[in-house]
Amino acid sequence: MCSEYGFIQCIPQHELSDETVVEILDFLHLFASDFENRYFAQIHRYYDECSQPNINQTNSVINDDDPPF
């Protein structure tokens, strides 16, 4: 099963030239950057919502009477 070894193991292993590898990497960087720029607000909203329970849990554990240092 491919998922046991990570996604890259699912891709057929072919020899690629150095230039091709760099072109693919550049494309992936550009794609990821453009994707993040396009969906920035949604990504931020999702992570903010996911972290909110952690913030609330951390605040309830803090003892206000105890000095920080």
C-alpha positions in Angstrom: 0.0 0.0 0.0 1.4 3.4 -1.0 0.3 5.3 2.1 2.5 3.2 4.4 5.6 4.6 2.6 4.4 8.1 1.8 3.0 9.7 -1.3 6.3 9.8 -3.2 6.4 6.0 -3.2 3.2 5.9 -5.3 4.9 7.7 -8.1 6.7 5.5 -10.6 10.4 5.9 -10.3 11.9 7.1 -13.6 15.3 8.6 -14.1 15.0 12.4 -14.6 17.6 14.8 -15.8 18.8 17.4 -13.4 17.1 20.1 -15.4 13.8 18.3 -15.4 14.0 17.8 -11.6 14.6 21.5 -11.1 11.8 22.5 -13.4 9.4 20.2 -11.6 10.5 21.6 -8.2 10.2 25.2 -9.4 6.7 24.4 -10.6 5.7 22.8 -7.3 7.0 25.9 -5.4 5.1 28.2 -7.7 2.0 26.2 -7.5 2.1 26.0 -3.6 2.8 29.7 -3.4 -0.1 30.6 -5.8 -2.4 28.2 -4.0 -1.6 29.7 -0.6 -2.0 33.3 -1.9 -5.4 32.4 -3.5 -6.8 30.6 -0.4 -4.9 32.5 2.3 -8.1 33.6 4.1 -9.6 30.1 4.2 -6.4 28.5 5.3 -6.0 31.1 8.1 -9.6 30.7 9.2 -9.2 26.9 9.3 -6.1 27.0 11.4 -7.5 29.7 13.7 -10.6 27.6 14.3 -8.5 24.5 15.0 -6.2 26.3 17.5 -9.0 28.0 19.4 -9.7 24.9 21.7 -6.0 24.7 22.4 -5.8 28.3 23.4 -8.9 28.0 25.7 -7.5 24.8 27.3 -4.1 26.5 27.9 -5.7 29.6 29.4 -7.6 27.4 31.9 -4.4 25.8 33.1 -2.5 29.0 33.7 -2.4 30.1 37.4 -2.7 33.9 37.5 -1.3 34.0 41.0 2.0 32.4 39.9 4.5 35.0 38.6 5.8 34.2 35.1 9.5 34.1 36.2 
